[in-house]
């Protein structure tokens, strides 16, 4: 989870992380620092 965008913060303070299918295994098995590099925040 990441901090919510300004537009969504009034609804909830966090947003789900969106991963590409090919990054699922890395997200599950990488160190926390490595996993955070996979986050894609919607624009």
Biopython code that builds the backbone (N, CA, C, O; Angstrom):
import numpy as np
from Bio.PDB.StructureBuilder import StructureBuilder

atoms = [
    (1, "UNK", "N", (0.837, -1.175, 0.000)),
    (1, "UNK", "CA", (0.000, 0.000, 0.000)),
    (1, "UNK", "C", (0.885, 1.242, 0.000)),
    (1, "UNK", "O", (2.003, 1.241, 0.516)),
    (2, "UNK", "N", (0.361, 2.264, -0.579)),
    (2, "UNK", "CA", (1.053, 3.551, -0.624)),
    (2, "UNK", "C", (0.112, 4.626, -0.113)),
    (2, "UNK", "O", (-1.091, 4.397, 0.018)),
    (3, "UNK", "N", (0.657, 5.791, 0.175)),
    (3, "UNK", "CA", (-0.187, 6.900, 0.608)),
    (3, "UNK", "C", (-1.167, 7.271, -0.493)),
    (3, "UNK", "O", (-0.850, 7.181, -1.679)),
    (4, "UNK", "N", (-2.336, 7.679, -0.097)),
    (4, "UNK", "CA", (-3.371, 8.063, -1.057)),
    (4, "UNK", "C", (-2.997, 9.361, -1.764)),
    (4, "UNK", "O", (-2.269, 10.197, -1.227)),
    (5, "UNK", "N", (-3.505, 9.504, -2.961)),
    (5, "UNK", "CA", (-3.338, 10.760, -3.678)),
    (5, "UNK", "C", (-4.196, 11.822, -3.009)),
    (5, "UNK", "O", (-5.104, 11.505, -2.240)),
    (6, "UNK", "N", (-3.909, 13.059, -3.298)),
    (6, "UNK", "CA", (-4.659, 14.168, -2.709)),
    (6, "UNK", "C", (-6.147, 14.028, -2.971)),
    (6, "UNK", "O", (-6.963, 14.313, -2.094)),
    (7, "UNK", "N", (-6.506, 13.591, -4.167)),
    (7, "UNK", "CA", (-7.916, 13.471, -4.540)),
    (7, "UNK", "C", (-8.652, 12.399, -3.730)),
    (7, "UNK", "O", (-9.855, 12.516, -3.498)),
    (8, "UNK", "N", (-7.945, 11.373, -3.308)),
    (8, "UNK", "CA", (-8.585, 10.249, -2.616)),
    (8, "UNK", "C", (-8.382, 10.242, -1.108)),
    (8, "UNK", "O", (-8.979, 9.423, -0.409)),
    (9, "UNK", "N", (-7.553, 11.136, -0.602)),
    (9, "UNK", "CA", (-7.209, 11.095, 0.813)),
    (9, "UNK", "C", (-8.420, 11.239, 1.732)),
    (9, "UNK", "O", (-8.435, 10.656, 2.816)),
    (10, "UNK", "N", (-9.431, 12.000, 1.324)),
    (10, "UNK", "CA", (-10.627, 12.158, 2.156)),
    (10, "UNK", "C", (-11.428, 10.860, 2.266)),
    (10, "UNK", "O", (-12.185, 10.678, 3.219)),
    (11, "UNK", "N", (-11.266, 9.967, 1.303)),
    (11, "UNK", "CA", (-11.976, 8.687, 1.313)),
    (11, "UNK", "C", (-11.201, 7.654, 2.124)),
    (11, "UNK", "O", (-11.772, 6.947, 2.955)),
    (12, "UNK", "N", (-9.895, 7.574, 1.877)),
    (12, "UNK", "CA", (-9.045, 6.614, 2.588)),
    (12, "UNK", "C", (-7.608, 7.088, 2.484)),
    (12, "UNK", "O", (-7.224, 7.694, 1.484)),
    (13, "UNK", "N", (-6.804, 6.817, 3.516)),
    (13, "UNK", "CA", (-5.429, 7.322, 3.528)),
    (13, "UNK", "C", (-4.431, 6.437, 2.785)),
    (13, "UNK", "O", (-3.251, 6.779, 2.707)),
    (14, "UNK", "N", (-4.875, 5.321, 2.244)),
    (14, "UNK", "CA", (-3.977, 4.419, 1.521)),
    (14, "UNK", "C", (-4.574, 4.027, 0.179)),
    (14, "UNK", "O", (-5.783, 4.110, -0.037)),
    (15, "UNK", "N", (-3.693, 3.598, -0.713)),
    (15, "UNK", "CA", (-4.115, 3.114, -2.031)),
    (15, "UNK", "C", (-3.475, 1.748, -2.257)),
    (15, "UNK", "O", (-2.381, 1.493, -1.754)),
    (16, "UNK", "N", (-4.129, 0.875, -2.995)),
    (16, "UNK", "CA", (-3.506, -0.419, -3.296)),
    (16, "UNK", "C", (-2.343, -0.236, -4.263)),
    (16, "UNK", "O", (-2.294, 0.723, -5.033)),
    (17, "UNK", "N", (-1.435, -1.156, -4.202)),
    (17, "UNK", "CA", (-0.328, -1.165, -5.151)),
    (17, "UNK", "C", (-0.797, -1.894, -6.399)),
    (17, "UNK", "O", (-1.442, -2.938, -6.304)),
    (18, "UNK", "N", (-0.481, -1.356, -7.555)),
    (18, "UNK", "CA", (-0.844, -1.986, -8.825)),
    (18, "UNK", "C", (0.422, -2.596, -9.412)),
    (18, "UNK", "O", (1.410, -1.903, -9.656)),
    (19, "UNK", "N", (0.373, -3.896, -9.632)),
    (19, "UNK", "CA", (1.525, -4.612, -10.168)),
    (19, "UNK", "C", (1.213, -5.183, -11.539)),
    (19, "UNK", "O", (0.080, -5.569, -11.830)),
    (20, "UNK", "N", (2.235, -5.227, -12.370)),
    (20, "UNK", "CA", (2.098, -5.933, -13.644)),
    (20, "UNK", "C", (2.121, -7.428, -13.333)),
    (20, "UNK", "O", (2.794, -7.841, -12.388)),
    (21, "UNK", "N", (1.411, -8.240, -14.094)),
    (21, "UNK", "CA", (1.395, -9.687, -13.824)),
    (21, "UNK", "C", (2.794, -10.290, -13.732)),
    (21, "UNK", "O", (3.026, -11.182, -12.917)),
    (22, "UNK", "N", (3.709, -9.827, -14.538)),
    (22, "UNK", "CA", (5.060, -10.394, -14.518)),
    (22, "UNK", "C", (5.842, -10.019, -13.253)),
    (22, "UNK", "O", (6.915, -10.572, -13.010)),
    (23, "UNK", "N", (5.324, -9.094, -12.453)),
    (23, "UNK", "CA", (5.992, -8.693, -11.211)),
    (23, "UNK", "C", (5.421, -9.374, -9.967)),
    (23, "UNK", "O", (5.935, -9.166, -8.868)),
    (24, "UNK", "N", (4.374, -10.178, -10.116)),
    (24, "UNK", "CA", (3.730, -10.799, -8.958)),
    (24, "UNK", "C", (4.709, -11.636, -8.135)),
    (24, "UNK", "O", (4.758, -11.488, -6.914)),
    (25, "UNK", "N", (5.473, -12.495, -8.761)),
    (25, "UNK", "CA", (6.404, -13.356, -8.027)),
    (25, "UNK", "C", (7.471, -12.536, -7.313)),
    (25, "UNK", "O", (7.812, -12.818, -6.164)),
    (26, "UNK", "N", (7.995, -11.527, -7.991)),
    (26, "UNK", "CA", (9.006, -10.675, -7.361)),
    (26, "UNK", "C", (8.424, -9.961, -6.149)),
    (26, "UNK", "O", (9.094, -9.838, -5.124)),
    (27, "UNK", "N", (7.184, -9.488, -6.252)),
    (27, "UNK", "CA", (6.529, -8.796, -5.131)),
    (27, "UNK", "C", (6.412, -9.730, -3.923)),
    (27, "UNK", "O", (6.618, -9.310, -2.784)),
    (28, "UNK", "N", (6.085, -10.979, -4.179)),
    (28, "UNK", "CA", (5.874, -11.927, -3.094)),
    (28, "UNK", "C", (7.171, -12.424, -2.467)),
    (28, "UNK", "O", (7.188, -12.781, -1.289)),
    (29, "UNK", "N", (8.259, -12.453, -3.238)),
    (29, "UNK", "CA", (9.474, -13.100, -2.759)),
    (29, "UNK", "C", (10.668, -12.167, -2.609)),
    (29, "UNK", "O", (11.715, -12.602, -2.130)),
    (30, "UNK", "N", (10.555, -10.931, -2.992)),
    (30, "UNK", "CA", (11.668, -9.984, -2.900)),
    (30, "UNK", "C", (11.754, -9.399, -1.492)),
    (30, "UNK", "O", (10.826, -9.519, -0.693)),
    (31, "UNK", "N", (12.885, -8.766, -1.211)),
    (31, "UNK", "CA", (12.986, -8.025, 0.048)),
    (31, "UNK", "C", (12.031, -6.837, -0.027)),
    (31, "UNK", "O", (11.570, -6.473, -1.109)),
    (32, "UNK", "N", (11.740, -6.244, 1.101)),
    (32, "UNK", "CA", (10.815, -5.100, 1.125)),
    (32, "UNK", "C", (11.324, -3.964, 0.242)),
    (32, "UNK", "O", (10.544, -3.364, -0.497)),
    (33, "UNK", "N", (12.611, -3.664, 0.305)),
    (33, "UNK", "CA", (13.161, -2.580, -0.517)),
    (33, "UNK", "C", (13.038, -2.888, -2.002)),
    (33, "UNK", "O", (12.696, -2.009, -2.793)),
    (34, "UNK", "N", (13.314, -4.124, -2.384)),
    (34, "UNK", "CA", (13.188, -4.513, -3.792)),
    (34, "UNK", "C", (11.733, -4.486, -4.240)),
    (34, "UNK", "O", (11.431, -4.040, -5.347)),
    (35, "UNK", "N", (10.834, -4.958, -3.391)),
    (35, "UNK", "CA", (9.413, -4.992, -3.744)),
    (35, "UNK", "C", (8.871, -3.588, -3.975)),
    (35, "UNK", "O", (8.053, -3.382, -4.871)),
    (36, "UNK", "N", (9.309, -2.633, -3.189)),
    (36, "UNK", "CA", (8.808, -1.266, -3.346)),
    (36, "UNK", "C", (9.189, -0.651, -4.687)),
    (36, "UNK", "O", (8.533, 0.289, -5.136)),
    (37, "UNK", "N", (10.222, -1.153, -5.327)),
    (37, "UNK", "CA", (10.592, -0.626, -6.644)),
    (37, "UNK", "C", (9.607, -1.065, -7.721)),
    (37, "UNK", "O", (9.636, -0.536, -8.833)),
    (38, "UNK", "N", (8.734, -2.026, -7.410)),
    (38, "UNK", "CA", (7.770, -2.538, -8.385)),
    (38, "UNK", "C", (6.469, -1.745, -8.409)),
    (38, "UNK", "O", (5.667, -1.904, -9.330)),
    (39, "UNK", "N", (6.251, -0.903, -7.421)),
    (39, "UNK", "CA", (5.002, -0.145, -7.333)),
    (39, "UNK", "C", (4.809, 0.748, -8.552)),
    (39, "UNK", "O", (5.746, 1.384, -9.033)),
    (40, "UNK", "N", (3.591, 0.777, -9.031)),
    (40, "UNK", "CA", (3.216, 1.687, -10.111)),
    (40, "UNK", "C", (2.044, 2.512, -9.614)),
    (40, "UNK", "O", (0.937, 1.996, -9.460)),
    (41, "UNK", "N", (2.277, 3.770, -9.369)),
    (41, "UNK", "CA", (1.215, 4.634, -8.868)),
    (41, "UNK", "C", (0.454, 5.205, -10.055)),
    (41, "UNK", "O", (1.057, 5.830, -10.928)),
    (42, "UNK", "N", (-0.862, 5.003, -10.106)),
    (42, "UNK", "CA", (-1.648, 5.535, -11.223)),
    (42, "UNK", "C", (-1.546, 7.054, -11.302)),
    (42, "UNK", "O", (-1.549, 7.740, -10.281)),
    (43, "UNK", "N", (-1.459, 7.550, -12.480)),
    (43, "UNK", "CA", (-1.373, 9.004, -12.693)),
    (43, "UNK", "C", (-2.727, 9.579, -12.984)),
    (43, "UNK", "O", (-2.854, 10.786, -13.189)),
]
sb = StructureBuilder()
sb.init_structure("model")
sb.init_model(0)
sb.init_chain("A")
sb.init_seg("    ")
for serial, (resi, resn, name, xyz) in enumerate(atoms, 1):
    if name == "N":
        sb.init_residue(resn, " ", resi, " ")
    sb.init_atom(name, np.array(xyz, "f"), 0.0, 1.0, " ", f" {name:<3s}", serial, name[0])
structure = sb.get_structure()
